Amino acid sequence: MIPKENGGPGNKQPPGKVTISPSAWKTLAILSSIATMAMYAETMLIPAIPDLIQEFNISYSTSSWILSAYLVVGAVMTPITGKLSDMYGKKKMLLVTLIFYAVGVSLGGFSTSIYMLLFARALQGVGMSIFPIAFGIVRDQFPREKLAIGQGVISSMFAAGAVIGLLAGGSIIQNFGWRVTFYSIIPVIVALIFVIRRFVHVDERPMRYLHADETCKPKEAASTSAPSSGRMPASAMDIKGIVTLAGTIVSFLLALTFMESGGITSMQIAAFLAAGSTSLVLFILVERKARSPLVDFRLMLHQIILPSNVMITIVGLCMFMVFQTIPVLVRSPPPSGFGGDAFQAANIQLPFALVFLVFGPTSGFIISKWGSVKPTVLGSIIMCAGFFALVMLHSTPLMVSANLAVISTGLSLTNVGVMNINMLSTPREFMGISLGMNTLFRIVGSSIGPAVAGMFMQVNRYAVSSGGTTNFFPSAESYYLIFITAAVVSVTAAVLAFVLKSRIRTRDAQEARI
């Protein structure tokens, strides 16, 4: 049985006030620093997207891979790392993935071509898989009643990293060039690796995954007696699932990237779509038969976990559509753009990050007091309203900044609420794979967002001639199409929020009668 959101077997607290231990706060502070560092490393490059398009002479569609490359690799690696953390230990896998991230960031600063930059970004993508591990450690160390606070703090540190990244990144790009943004993060990553190795202590209790003929019931290996050998052998890794998942994501994104690019025929695009569809079917077949699947369909198709994962996908998609679009809008010349520089591009997006910074921990305290459902519903409605306002009002920097602040309020509430629903609806035995799936859905949405935005910007352009040179920039129609797409998708999130509310209410009523 999946435990209730606000309680469940094995999670009873002693009478009196529930407190958070000092060691849990220390671990949370370190993990939050990772979130800050990672988001700084990503947002610092966002204002430079127009510079990268010009320097490497690439299309707007191709530029979407600057964001999507590390997200695609992250999408593939996230469930793998989540499972490996259950097999070999969370701390060990946290350190390994951070080392990959450090190598990717280091190479990024020395990139001399778009291909080298994308390779560096792909290595960063391996490091993206640290986040299900981090949330799993928080879940293990925080009391159930205080779990949302831990999530909220980490979410706020993501926002803090975004604030620092936009401010510092815009200034660095404007004065020293985009490569220096990569150099600035290297000592921080190295320091964090040593701090984690020395100060993070994790209770590594081995877990046993279910086989195909078993039901989805908690069977934790750790009990009052010491387990003999609960960890899976390395040979159980689902290699077929990894290959088919990678093929699915890459094929569909390539189809989006080249859909409106010259030099590629409709037959070639159809081939990408066919390859993606075939890989998707094979992935489903492989995962349903695998003894140790990347994605446990019995868990994923649960009536509460499935809609929460779809909502997480929408959050990632909408957020990264914004990240891909706003710098181009700000730095493109009038009449469609604002004609600004890298620093102005960062400042216009700053309210988006600042609201996340303020609202992240606030969301956690609200959820810990009122539960997860009401804030999730409210957040999805606010997100919806913000995107529809952006569709109608995006002709000035002030309008864009104000609407981004509204959108980030909704995204923050929705993100923390849905994450809490997902985590509290998952038995502890399946936490590694569940968090891996949850982050996988988020990253898939995040990788699709830039590709969709790049496609619209590539197909709807206007020409600007200067000094005998003609350059092409996204038209006003492209921004309208991007924002209306995000608005329509956010409506889906709002509908799913109400579905979750109904299903959780029904589940709780049924369990109350037992």
C-alpha positions in Angstrom: 0.0 0.0 0.0 1.3 3.5 -0.8 1.4 5.5 2.4 -0.7 8.5 2.9 0.7 12.0 2.3 0.5 13.0 6.0 1.3 9.8 7.6 1.8 6.1 7.1 3.2 2.9 8.6 6.7 3.2 10.0 6.6 7.0 10.2 5.1 7.6 13.6 6.7 10.3 15.6 6.9 10.3 19.4 4.5 12.6 21.2 5.6 16.2 21.5 7.2 18.7 19.2 9.0 17.2 16.2 12.5 18.7 15.8 15.2 18.6 13.2 18.6 17.4 14.4 21.8 19.6 14.0 23.4 17.0 11.8 20.4 17.2 9.4 20.7 21.0 9.2 24.4 20.7 8.5 23.8 18.2 5.7 21.0 20.3 4.3 23.3 23.4 4.3 26.0 21.5 2.3 23.5 20.0 -0.2 21.9 23.4 -0.6 25.4 24.8 -1.5 25.5 22.2 -4.3 22.1 23.4 -5.6 23.4 27.0 -5.5 26.6 26.1 -7.3 24.7 24.1 -10.0 22.1 26.8 -10.7 24.8 29.4 -10.8 26.8 27.3 -13.3 23.7 27.1 -15.6 22.2 30.6 -15.4 25.5 32.4 -15.7 25.6 31.3 -19.4 22.0 32.2 -20.3 22.6 35.9 -21.1 25.4 34.8 -23.5 23.1 32.7 -25.7 23.0 35.4 -28.4 26.8 35.8 -28.3 27.2 32.0 -28.7 24.8 32.0 -31.7 26.9 34.8 -33.3 30.4 33.4 -32.4 29.7 29.9 -33.6 27.4 30.9 -36.5 24.6 28.6 -35.5 20.9 28.7 -35.9 18.4 29.4 -33.2 17.3 25.8 -33.3 20.8 24.6 -32.9 21.4 27.0 -30.0 18.7 25.2 -28.0 21.2 22.4 -27.6 23.4 24.7 -25.4 20.7 24.1 -22.8 19.4 20.7 -24.0 22.7 18.9 -24.3 23.3 18.6 -20.6 19.6 18.1 -19.9 19.4 15.1 -22.3 22.4 13.5 -20.7 21.0 14.3 -17.3 17.7 12.7 -18.3 19.5 9.5 -19.1 21.8 9.5 -16.1 19.3 10.5 -13.5 17.5 7.2 -13.1 20.8 5.4 -13.4 22.4 7.4 -10.7 19.3 7.1 -8.5 19.5 3.3 -8.7 23.3 3.2 -8.3 22.9 5.3 -5.1 20.7 2.6 -3.7 23.2 -0.1 -4.8 26.5 1.5 -3.8 25.6 4.4 -1.4 24.3 7.9 -1.8 27.5 9.7 -0.7 29.8 7.7 -3.0 27.6 8.5 -6.0 27.2 12.1 -5.0 31.0 12.5 -5.1 31.4 10.6 -8.4 28.8 12.7 -10.2 30.3 16.0 -8.8 33.6 15.0 -10.3 32.0 14.6 -13.7 30.4 18.0 -13.3 33.7 19.6 -12.4 35.3 18.1 -15.6 32.5 19.4 -17.8 32.6 22.9 -16.3 36.4 23.0 -16.8 36.2 22.0 -20.4 33.4 24.4 -21.2 35.7 27.4 -20.6 38.2 26.1 -23.2 35.6 25.4 -26.0 36.6 26.6 -29.4 33.7 25.2 -31.4 30.0 24.5 -30.8 30.8 20.7 -30.8 33.4 21.0 -28.0 31.0 23.2 -26.0 28.2 20.7 -26.4 30.5 17.9 -25.3 31.4 19.8 -22.2 27.7 20.5 -21.5 27.1 16.8 -21.9 29.6 16.0 -19.2 27.9 18.6 -17.0 24.7 16.6 -17.6 26.2 13.6 -15.8 26.5 15.9 -12.8 22.8 16.8 -13.1 21.9 13.5 -11.6 23.1 14.6 -8.2 19.7 16.0 -7.3 17.7 12.8 -6.7 20.5 11.7 -4.5 20.4 15.0 -2.6 16.6 14.9 -2.1 16.9 11.3 -1.0 19.5 12.2 1.7 17.2 15.0 2.9 14.2 12.5 2.9 16.2 10.1 5.1 17.4 12.7 7.6 14.4 15.0 8.1 11.3 14.1 10.1 8.3 13.4 7.9 6.5 16.5 9.2 9.4 18.7 8.4 10.3 17.3 5.0 8.7 20.2 3.0 11.0 22.6 4.9 14.1 20.8 3.7 12.7 20.7 0.1 11.9 24.4 0.3 15.4 25.3 1.5 17.0 23.4 -1.3 14.6 25.0 -3.8 15.4 28.5 -2.5 19.1 27.8 -2.9 18.5 26.9 -6.5 16.9 30.3 -6.8 19.9 31.9 -4.9 22.2 30.3 -7.5 20.1 31.7 -10.3 20.2 35.2 -8.8 24.0 35.0 -8.4 24.4 33.5 -11.8 22.3 36.1 -13.6 24.0 39.1 -11.8 27.5 37.8 -11.9 27.1 36.1 -15.3 25.7 39.2 -17.0 28.5 41.3 -15.6 31.3 38.8 -16.5 30.0 38.2 -20.0 29.7 42.0 -20.6 33.3 42.7 -19.4 35.3 39.6 -19.8 33.4 37.2 -22.2 31.4 34.1 -21.7 34.4 31.7 -21.2 35.3 33.4 -17.9 31.9 32.3 -16.4 33.1 28.7 -16.5 36.5 29.5 -15.0 34.7 31.2 -12.0 33.0 28.1 -10.9 35.9 25.6 -10.9 37.3 26.4 -7.3 33.8 26.2 -5.9 33.2 22.7 -7.2 36.5 21.5 -6.0 35.8 22.9 -2.5 32.4 21.3 -2.3 33.8 17.9 -3.2 36.2 18.1 -0.2 33.5 19.4 2.1 31.1 16.6 1.2 33.8 13.9 1.6 34.6 15.2 5.1 31.3 16.4 6.6 28.4 14.6 5.0 27.5 11.3 6.8 24.8 9.2 5.4 23.0 6.1 6.9 23.5 3.7 4.0 20.9 1.0 4.6 20.8 -1.4 1.7 17.6 -1.8 -0.3 16.3 -4.6 -2.3 14.4 -4.0 -5.6 11.3 -6.1 -6.5 11.4 -8.6 -9.2 8.9 -8.7 -12.0 6.7 -11.3 -10.3 6.4 -9.3 -7.0 3.8 -6.8 -6.0 4.6 -3.1 -5.3 4.8 -3.4 -1.5 7.4 -2.1 0.9 10.0 -4.8 1.6 12.8 -2.9 3.3 15.9 -5.0 3.8 17.0 -3.1 6.9 15.0 -4.1 10.0 15.8 -4.9 13.5 18.3 -7.6 12.4 21.2 -6.9 10.1 20.6 -7.8 6.4 22.7 -10.4 4.8 23.1 -8.9 1.3 20.4 -6.6 0.2 22.2 -4.7 -2.6 21.8 -5.5 -6.2 24.8 -6.7 -8.2 26.2 -4.3 -10.8 25.2 -6.8 -13.5 21.6 -6.0 -12.8 22.0 -2.6 -14.4 19.4 -2.1 -17.2 21.6 -1.4 -20.2 18.8 -2.0 -22.7 16.7 0.5 -20.9 19.5 3.1 -20.9 20.1 2.7 -24.7 16.4 2.9 -25.7 15.7 5.9 -23.4 18.7 7.8 -24.8 17.5 7.0 -28.4 14.0 8.2 -27.6 15.0 11.5 -26.2 17.7 12.4 -28.7 15.6 11.4 -31.7 12.6 13.5 -30.8 14.8 16.5 -29.9 16.7 16.2 -33.2 13.4 16.2 -35.1 12.4 19.4 -33.3 15.8 21.0 -33.9 15.9 20.3 -37.6 12.2 20.7 -38.3 12.7 24.3 -39.6 16.4 24.2 -40.5 17.6 24.3 -44.1 19.6 21.5 -45.6 17.5 18.7 -44.2 14.5 17.1 -45.9 11.1 16.1 -44.6 12.1 12.5 -45.1 15.1 12.9 -42.8 12.8 14.6 -40.2 10.4 11.7 -40.6 13.2 9.3 -40.0 14.1 11.0 -36.7 10.4 10.8 -35.6 10.2 7.2 -36.6 13.4 6.4 -34.7 12.1 8.2 -31.6 8.8 6.4 -31.8 10.5 3.0 -32.2 12.8 3.7 -29.4 9.9 4.7 -27.1 8.0 1.5 -27.9 11.2 -0.6 -27.3 11.9 1.3 -24.0 8.4 0.4 -22.7 8.7 -3.2 -23.7 12.2 -3.5 -22.2 11.2 -1.8 -18.9 8.1 -4.0 -18.5 10.2 -7.1 -18.7 13.3 -6.0 -16.9 14.1 -7.5 -13.5 15.7 -4.2 -12.5 14.1 -1.4 -14.6 15.1 2.2 -14.9 11.5 3.1 -14.7 9.2 1.0 -12.6 5.8 1.3 -14.5 3.9 -0.1 -11.6 5.2 2.8 -9.5 5.0 5.4 -12.2 1.4 4.6 -13.2 0.2 5.0 -9.7 -2.9 7.3 -9.7 -1.1 10.0 -7.6 2.6 9.6 -8.8 1.8 9.7 -12.5 0.0 13.1 -12.6 2.6 14.5 -10.2 5.4 13.5 -12.6 3.6 15.0 -15.6 3.2 18.3 -13.7 7.0 18.2 -12.9 7.6 17.8 -16.7 5.5 20.9 -17.4 7.3 22.9 -14.7 10.7 22.0 -16.4 9.4 22.7 -19.9 8.0 26.1 -19.0 11.0 27.2 -17.0 13.5 26.4 -19.8 11.4 27.9 -22.5 11.8 31.2 -20.5 15.5 30.7 -20.1 16.0 30.1 -23.9 13.7 32.9 -25.0 14.2 36.0 -22.8 17.9 36.6 -23.6 17.2 36.6 -27.3 14.1 38.9 -26.9 16.2 41.4 -24.8 19.3 41.4 -27.1 17.5 41.4 -30.5 17.1 44.8 -32.2 13.8 46.6 -32.3 11.0 46.4 -33.3 10.7 42.8 -32.0 13.5 42.9 -29.5 14.6 45.4 -26.8 18.2 46.0 -28.2 19.8 45.4 -24.8 23.1 43.9 -23.8 24.0 40.8 -21.7 23.8 42.7 -18.4 20.3 44.0 -19.3 19.2 40.5 -20.3 20.2 39.3 -16.8 18.5 42.1 -15.0 15.2 41.5 -16.8 15.2 37.9 -15.7 16.3 38.8 -12.2 12.8 39.1 -10.7 12.1 35.6 -11.9 15.0 34.3 -9.8 14.4 36.6 -6.8 10.8 35.4 -6.3 12.1 31.8 -6.3 14.7 32.9 -3.7 12.0 34.4 -1.4 9.2 32.0 -2.2 11.2 28.7 -2.1 11.5 28.4 1.7 8.2 30.1 2.2 6.5 27.4 0.1 8.1 24.7 2.3 6.7 26.2 5.5 3.3 26.7 3.9 3.2 23.1 2.8 4.5 21.8 6.2 1.6 23.6 7.8 -1.3 23.2 5.3 -0.3 20.1 3.4 0.8 19.8 -0.3 -2.5 19.9 -2.2 -3.8 23.4 -1.7 -0.5 25.1 -2.5 -0.1 22.9 -5.6 -3.5 23.9 -6.9 -2.9 27.6 -6.1 0.6 27.5 -7.7 -0.7 26.0 -10.9 -3.4 28.6 -11.2 -0.9 31.4 -10.6 1.5 29.9 -13.2 -1.3 29.8 -15.7 -2.3 33.4 -15.1 1.3 34.6 -15.4 1.9 33.0 -18.8 -1.4 34.3 -20.2 -0.4 37.8 -19.0 3.0 37.3 -20.7 1.2 36.5 -24.0 -0.6 39.8 -23.9 2.0 42.0 -22.2 5.6 41.5 -23.3 6.3 44.7 -25.3 8.5 46.4 -22.6 11.2 45.1 -20.2 9.0 46.1 -17.2 6.1 44.1 -18.4 8.3 41.0 -19.0 9.9 41.3 -15.6 6.6 41.7 -13.8 5.0 38.7 -15.5 8.1 36.6 -14.9 7.8 37.3 -11.2 4.2 36.1 -11.2 5.2 33.0 -13.2 8.0 32.1 -10.7 5.6 32.4 -7.8 3.3 29.8 -9.4 6.2 27.6 -10.4 7.7 27.7 -6.9 4.5 26.6 -5.2 3.8 24.0 -7.8 7.3 22.5 -7.7 7.6 22.2 -4.0 4.0 20.9 -3.6 4.2 18.3 -6.3 7.6 17.1 -5.1 6.2 16.7 -1.6 3.2 14.8 -2.8 5.4 12.5 -4.9 7.9 11.8 -2.1 5.2 11.1 0.6 3.3 8.8 -1.8 6.3 6.6 -2.4 7.4 3.8 0.0 10.9 4.3 1.4 12.1 1.2 -0.4 11.4 2.7 -3.8 12.6 6.3 -2.9 15.8 6.1 -5.0 14.1 4.9 -8.2 11.1 7.2 -7.6 13.2 10.3 -7.2 15.1 9.3 -10.2 11.9 9.0 -12.3 10.7 12.3 -10.9 13.9 14.1 -11.9 13.9 12.3 -15.2 10.4 13.8 -16.0 11.6 17.2 -15.0 14.7 17.0 -17.1 12.8 15.7 -20.1 10.5 18.6 -19.9 13.4 21.0 -19.5 15.2 19.6 -22.5 12.1 19.9 -24.7 11.4 23.6 -23.7 14.5 25.1 -25.3 14.0 23.0 -28.5 10.4 24.2 -28.9 11.4 27.8 -28.3 14.4 27.5 -30.7 12.1 26.0 -33.4 9.6 28.9 -33.2 12.4 31.5 -33.3 14.1 29.8 -36.3 11.0 29.6 -38.4 9.6 33.1 -37.7 12.4 35.7 -38.4 12.9 39.1 -39.9 15.9 40.6 -41.7 18.0 43.5 -40.4 20.6 45.0 -42.8 23.6 47.0 -41.5 26.9 47.9 -43.3 26.1 45.6 -46.2 25.4 42.6 -43.9 22.0 41.1 -43.4 21.2 39.4 -40.1 18.0 37.5 -39.2 16.3 37.8 -35.8 13.1 36.2 -34.3 10.0 38.1 -35.2 7.2 39.2 -32.8 5.2 36.3 -33.9 7.8 33.8 -32.6 7.6 35.2 -29.1 3.8 35.1 -29.2 3.9 31.5 -30.2 6.4 30.6 -27.5 4.4 32.3 -24.7 1.0 30.9 -25.9 2.5 27.4 -26.0 3.7 27.8 -22.4 0.3 29.2 -21.4 -1.6 26.3 -22.9 0.7 23.7 -21.3 0.3 25.4 -17.9 -3.5 24.9 -18.2 -2.8 21.2 -18.4 -0.8 21.5 -15.1 -3.8 23.3 -13.5 -6.2 20.5 -14.6 -3.8 17.9 -13.2 -3.6 19.7 -9.9 -7.4 19.4 -9.5 -7.1 15.7 -10.5 -4.5 15.2 -7.8 -6.7 17.0 -5.2 -9.6 14.7 -6.0 -7.6 11.5 -6.0 -5.8 12.3 -2.7 -9.2 13.1 -1.1 -10.7 9.9 -2.3 -7.7 7.8 -1.2 -7.7 9.4 2.3 -11.4 8.8 2.7 -11.0 5.1 1.7 -8.1 4.6 4.1 -10.1 6.3 6.9 -12.8 3.7 6.5 -10.3 0.8 6.9 
